[in-house]
Amino acid sequence: MKTDKNTIIGFVLLFVLFALYFWYNNSQEAKYTAEQKRIQDSTAQANAARQPKIDTLQQKADSARRDSADRLAAAGGFQAAAIGTEDTTVIENELIKAVFTNKGGMLKQVELKHFKSWDSSQVVLGGGRNDKLGYSVNTGDRSVHTTDLFFRDSLLPAAPDGSQVLAYTITSPDGKSIRHIYTIRPRDYMIDWQVELNGADRLLTQSQLNMEWRVDMKQHQKDTKYEREQSNLSYMEEGSYDFVRAKGGVDETLEKVDWLTYKQQFFNTTVIPKLKFETAKSVLTEEADSVRRLFSATSNMTVKVPASATSSAGFQLYYGPNDYKILKGYDNGMMNIVDLGSGIFSFVKYINRWIIMPVFNFFASFISNFGWVIALLTLFIRLITSPLTYKSYLSGAKIKVLRPELDELKAKFGEDKQGFAMAQMKIMNEAGASPLGGCLPALLQIPIFFSLYAFFNANLALRGKSFLWADDLSQYDVIAWLPFEIQFYGEHVSLFTLTAVVTSFLISIYNMSMTPTQDNPVLKYMPYIFPVVLLFIFNSLPSALTWYYTVSNVITLGLQFVIQRYIIDHDKILAQIEKKRKTPKKKSKWSERYEQMMEQQKKMQDMKQKGPNRR
């Protein structure tokens, strides 16, 4: 015992000595590092003092002169436009405030009058530091980009339909000229842009316009991460619509492009050539959250123009909302930008276009509160699916009546699961009940859920609309912020998510009370696990969807209660089952095959059990 005690004391002393050693060693190392940094800083200051002082103002002036000389050399015959001061012109209609700049003679940004951003400011598309839309022209042995030239602007007479026209022009002494004409129509987000080139055979190589389009895609929703996930590069290539998810970045090369779009959750910027883009290479780079930009987007496109001394190219610029009705009105496939269903669930876009959207719009035409519109939409969906759900409830009621008999069978067969399964199938066939009867409504919910998920994500009408405690039905509701972030859940608490989860849990409890007792732990606890999974899935989804799910669950609970208590007569069902058992019946082919399969499996199981006994 004494030896053990001494050993323990020795280990403790050894540990203390090691601790003291490491503490002393670390403190000495820290002092050494600090001293070395002091020496380096002193050396750097001494070297800086010996360096000749540079006149920063002179340095900036020299740099500006070099830049001016480079611009003048590159501009060639357009040297008069190479140096200038930026000036903007604002043209408005009922929907937009378009800002044009003489630097490049281009559309600089568009403010949408009827939409607010996440910080309550007006939604502005474009206007970023790196934004540009122009092309290169030849200037002798060099080339210059139109966004580096300063144009002369002039407002032209308004068109008969009230359209406003703005023209930008630059000319060269040798007769070449470039003219940009913009037309802004009343109550329209689309802007026409006409490029007119005099001396196109000298300005362009092989009659090809090499365009560059850059846009900083700004944040307009409060949840930057979710808005990124809903953003993409959309395009119509050779008459077929497609898109590439922007999340993580995009590097895409296309050919024969009808139009090209930088799409965000509720807004987009689009360039539409009257002649197709021969090629288009687009790169979208994800930005950091701190800069409040989603992506920096760049596209380089080529357009073939008529090969002549005087040539032109027409474009349309759409800077506006992802409104299905508005985009469909342009009759060029742009309504596909509104993602009503894609990927393996692309078929749900037809459910949305032909059923969900018309019904939603009908209710919204006479109800101003969109929360109640969603509630009525839920009632409509449950009404049209009621015949199928009633059959499942009836099947569930029959299983509930049979439950005592099934429990007796289970006790009788014990570990013989194959025998129990065969006997259970026989009783249910006699009663006209199906253990899978409740699966049909669940399967039916899958396309409906994904239809509404896409619809509520893309429904511009819900944006900024409040209901109960939710400030914006197009985004998740928040009743509390957590002091930390939970993985896969987030840092907020959504009350509509909680109501959806709780009502789902109540449905699971009710359904489990209706079905025979399960031995398989997966089947036994899965109904309780599913609502917990929903808690993580739903927490960041639009509150419109979680509100719909809550209403749908409440309707389900109400229907189950009413049907079981007041519509379905359990005694009558039991009498019908007894009567049906006495009636001779022909088995379906499926039932015969299933029984044969179960019998075969039982025989194989019996043989396996007898084999060890023989040995």
URQUIFEN-V90965 format. One record per helix or strand of 2 or more residues. SS is the DSSP state (helix for helix, strand for strand). FROM is the first residue (numbers start at 1). TO is the last residue. Records with the same first field share a line. If there is no record, write none. Layout:
BEGIN
SS = FROM-TO ; FROM-TO
END
This chain:
BEGIN
helix = 2-50 ; 56-81 ; 146-148 ; 200-203 ; 224-229 ; 289-291 ; 324-329 ; 334-337 ; 343-345 ; 348-364 ; 370-384 ; 386-413 ; 417-431 ; 437-458 ; 460-462 ; 495-514 ; 521-538 ; 543-567 ; 570-582 ; 589-614
strand = 88-92 ; 96-101 ; 106-116 ; 122-126 ; 132-139 ; 142-145 ; 152-156 ; 164-171 ; 177-184 ; 190-198 ; 208-218 ; 232-237 ; 240-245 ; 250-263 ; 267-286 ; 293-304 ; 310-321 ; 480-486 ; 490-493
END
